[in-house]
Amino acid sequence: MNAGTQRLVSRSSKKIIQALKFPLDYFTTEDQLEFQDGGTFFRSRLTATQSEKQPSETYKRATAIVRDYFGEFIDFPELTDDQFENDTPRQAAIKLRNRWGLGDSPIPNMMRLLETHGLIVAVVDSGSNKIDAHSGFYTVDGRSYYIVLVDSASHSFYREQSTQAHELGHRVLHANILNPQELDAEDYRTMEKEASQFASEFLLPAQAFEKNSWYRQT
């Protein structure tokens, strides 16, 4: 780092670098890449403020950059083209289970399943107890990635399972929505409800649950 660059780094910038634990070059080097944010689906969007959501957007961009960089050295799974915008959440969940060869058994590890099919999952600290997770497309130099960010304070494995299935629901049901944050409150609630319905059916199909002996005895 030359003397001119040193003078440009203010005390506040140093604090940001120390807090985020990113290298100095990330903040001082001119961008050589082209970026495009494909919109973000937030849990608890109606109660979270813009200032609470901003760190999450930064994490999303950083995750895409890291994935793009390591893609030069590692053969990651390609993102599969799974979209069912014209189906009900239950229909979409069943179709995707069939396409992915999951049968009707419970899913033991959502994170591994998502990564196997090309989605990128990262666990981050959003700094807000109102944001469980968020997801969306992010493009780096024309290479598009679907990023799922799960908050580190998700409290339990089972909640993380549900959260990741919910974000998968957005991926397969709502990929045609260019900017989720521009939806009005009612449409956003409907979208969130659909993602939750998808998650419920995807994690454990109703038909499989009905076959359970405990269910039949009650």
KENU-782296 format. One line per 10 residues: number of its first residue (from 1); their letters; for each residue x, y, z of C-alpha. Coordinates in Angstrom, 3 decimals, m for minus. Each point is the difference from the previous one (the first is absolute). Layout:
NUM) a) X/Y/Z ~ ...
This chain:
1) mnagtqrlvs) 0.000/0.000/0.000 ~ 1.544/3.335/m1.064 ~ 0.019/3.224/1.988 ~ m2.822/1.503/m2.063 ~ m2.287/m2.916/0.750 ~ 0.879/0.174/3.669 ~ m1.153/3.609/0.162 ~ m3.341/m0.958/m1.573 ~ m0.826/m2.522/2.695 ~ m1.775/1.945/2.729
11) rsskkiiqal) m0.473/m1.114/3.557 ~ m3.603/m0.925/m0.722 ~ 1.098/m2.116/m2.977 ~ 2.492/m1.828/2.181 ~ m2.748/m0.781/2.492 ~ m2.174/m1.390/m2.780 ~ 2.855/m2.155/m1.287 ~ 0.718/m1.314/3.502 ~ m3.668/m0.708/0.710 ~ m0.711/m1.782/m3.293
21) kfpldyftte) 3.411/m1.730/m0.090 ~ 0.355/0.626/m3.739 ~ 3.381/0.852/m1.583 ~ 0.808/3.630/m0.694 ~ 0.143/m0.597/m3.758 ~ m3.701/m0.905/0.042 ~ m0.799/3.610/0.907 ~ 2.771/1.895/m1.812 ~ 0.516/m1.801/m3.317 ~ m2.075/1.199/m2.946
31) dqlefqdggt) m2.674/m2.491/m0.992 ~ 1.018/m2.005/m3.048 ~ m3.148/m2.118/0.101 ~ m3.565/0.814/m0.943 ~ m2.642/m0.722/2.625 ~ m3.758/m0.303/m0.139 ~ m2.270/m0.697/2.955 ~ m3.003/m2.092/m1.019 ~ m2.133/1.062/2.988 ~ m0.204/m1.474/3.476
41) ffrsrltatq) m2.690/m1.960/1.824 ~ 0.070/0.932/3.687 ~ m1.672/m1.806/2.848 ~ m1.786/2.487/2.312 ~ 0.283/2.682/m2.677 ~ m3.023/1.901/1.338 ~ 1.583/0.573/3.423 ~ 3.697/0.275/m0.875 ~ 1.336/3.484/m0.755 ~ 2.178/0.920/m2.965
51) sekqpsetyk) 2.989/0.475/2.296 ~ m0.504/m3.535/1.341 ~ m0.149/m1.430/m3.511 ~ 3.032/1.825/m1.394 ~ 2.678/m2.252/1.602 ~ m1.783/m3.001/m1.477 ~ 0.247/1.485/m3.485 ~ 3.743/0.471/0.535 ~ 0.366/m3.635/1.047 ~ m1.906/m1.081/m3.096
61) rataivrdyf) 2.358/1.876/m2.295 ~ 3.086/m1.222/1.864 ~ m1.192/m3.620/m0.164 ~ m0.534/0.274/m3.758 ~ 3.489/1.472/m0.485 ~ 1.625/m2.759/2.063 ~ m1.931/m2.688/m1.885 ~ 0.944/1.543/m3.325 ~ 3.674/0.129/0.946 ~ 0.254/m3.581/1.221
71) gefidfpelt) m1.958/m1.170/m3.035 ~ 3.234/0.478/m1.941 ~ 1.619/m2.791/2.028 ~ m2.862/m2.247/1.178 ~ m2.666/m1.813/m2.015 ~ m3.097/0.975/1.957 ~ m3.383/m1.556/m0.850 ~ m1.852/1.991/m2.642 ~ m3.225/1.734/0.993 ~ m2.863/m2.154/m1.219
81) ddqfendtpr) m2.852/1.618/m1.916 ~ m2.915/m0.744/2.306 ~ m2.895/2.449/m0.338 ~ m3.679/m0.692/0.572 ~ m1.634/3.439/m0.043 ~ m3.289/m1.371/m1.387 ~ m0.423/m2.705/2.659 ~ m1.396/0.171/3.507 ~ 2.613/m0.193/2.776 ~ m0.976/m3.605/0.734
91) qaaiklrnrw) 0.175/m1.008/m3.671 ~ 3.391/1.678/m0.366 ~ 1.371/m1.761/3.072 ~ m1.137/m3.411/m1.236 ~ 1.358/0.601/m3.508 ~ 3.370/1.141/1.321 ~ 0.243/m2.975/2.354 ~ m0.652/m2.305/m2.941 ~ 2.481/1.817/m2.218 ~ 2.695/m0.200/2.665
101) glgdspipnm) m0.774/m3.662/0.770 ~ m0.833/0.564/3.672 ~ m2.913/m2.400/0.363 ~ m2.302/0.901/2.877 ~ 2.393/m0.299/2.955 ~ 0.937/2.942/2.250 ~ 3.033/1.994/m1.161 ~ 2.938/m0.451/2.414 ~ 2.113/2.978/m1.118 ~ m1.460/2.900/m2.006
111) mrllethgli) 3.288/1.859/m0.284 ~ 1.759/m2.935/m1.639 ~ m2.971/m0.545/m2.313 ~ m0.059/3.633/m1.142 ~ 3.741/0.077/m0.616 ~ m0.194/m3.255/m1.962 ~ m2.385/1.725/m2.410 ~ 2.074/3.105/m0.473 ~ m1.449/2.398/2.562 ~ 2.542/1.780/2.202
121) vavvdsgsnk) m0.671/m0.028/3.743 ~ 1.854/2.152/2.522 ~ m0.573/0.509/3.712 ~ 0.375/3.663/0.990 ~ m0.714/2.365/2.852 ~ m2.595/2.437/m1.332 ~ 0.136/2.033/3.200 ~ m3.793/m0.104/0.294 ~ m2.348/m2.370/1.788 ~ m2.675/0.825/m2.587
131) idahsgfytv) 1.757/m1.655/m2.944 ~ 0.149/m3.794/m0.011 ~ 1.335/m0.281/m3.532 ~ m0.015/1.556/m3.429 ~ 0.720/m1.174/m3.513 ~ 0.145/1.033/m3.620 ~ 2.015/0.085/m3.184 ~ 3.250/1.917/m0.295 ~ 1.952/0.324/m3.231 ~ 3.765/0.496/m0.245
141) dgrsyyivlv) 1.328/0.759/m3.486 ~ m2.975/m1.737/m1.582 ~ 0.242/m3.090/2.222 ~ m3.173/m0.372/2.029 ~ m0.157/m1.605/3.450 ~ m2.892/m0.667/2.341 ~ 1.070/0.955/3.524 ~ m1.717/m1.229/3.179 ~ 1.166/1.736/3.176 ~ m1.080/m1.485/3.317
151) dsashsfyre) 0.347/2.026/3.173 ~ 2.333/m1.545/2.565 ~ m2.616/0.594/2.710 ~ m2.533/m2.396/m1.554 ~ m0.202/m1.698/3.416 ~ m0.378/m3.633/m1.070 ~ 0.800/m2.500/m2.720 ~ m3.704/m0.523/m0.715 ~ m0.646/3.702/m0.449 ~ 2.954/0.176/m2.392
161) qstqahelgh) m1.478/m2.905/m1.967 ~ m3.304/1.838/m0.329 ~ 1.684/3.308/m0.823 ~ 2.095/m1.493/m2.801 ~ m2.991/m1.837/m1.462 ~ m1.901/3.304/0.124 ~ 2.746/1.741/m1.995 ~ m0.009/m2.875/m2.488 ~ m3.720/0.671/m0.378 ~ 0.777/3.543/m1.136
171) rvlhanilnp) 2.501/m1.377/m2.492 ~ m2.431/m2.364/m1.711 ~ m3.255/1.977/0.399 ~ 0.977/3.659/m0.278 ~ 3.001/0.191/m2.357 ~ m2.070/2.209/m2.325 ~ m0.286/2.768/2.647 ~ 2.772/2.436/m0.911 ~ m0.022/2.039/3.205 ~ m1.873/m1.509/2.960
181) qeldaedyrt) 0.480/3.180/2.032 ~ m2.266/1.906/m2.392 ~ m3.021/m2.185/0.756 ~ m2.733/1.482/2.127 ~ m0.577/m1.416/3.481 ~ m2.860/m2.296/m0.988 ~ 1.802/m1.523/m2.981 ~ 3.113/m0.489/2.119 ~ m1.987/m1.826/2.684 ~ m1.487/m2.255/m2.680
191) mekeasqfas) 3.452/m0.751/m1.367 ~ 1.351/m0.809/3.470 ~ m2.982/m2.268/0.698 ~ 0.627/m1.895/m3.243 ~ 3.674/m0.511/0.871 ~ m0.975/m1.339/3.435 ~ m2.570/m2.365/m1.512 ~ 2.648/m1.257/m2.410 ~ 2.473/m0.533/2.855 ~ m2.502/m2.010/2.027
201) efllpaqafe) m0.855/m2.330/m2.870 ~ 3.597/m0.284/m1.175 ~ 1.433/m0.919/3.404 ~ m2.640/m2.659/0.674 ~ m2.718/m0.640/m2.603 ~ m3.524/m0.262/1.373 ~ m0.428/m3.424/m1.605 ~ 3.094/m1.320/1.776 ~ m1.193/1.433/3.308 ~ m3.374/m1.696/m0.397
211) knswyrqt) 1.753/m3.354/m0.427 ~ 1.610/0.382/3.417 ~ m1.395/m2.561/2.442 ~ m0.158/2.563/2.815 ~ m2.146/2.273/m2.180 ~ m2.417/m2.852/m0.835 ~ m0.445/m0.900/3.688 ~ m0.975/3.523/1.134
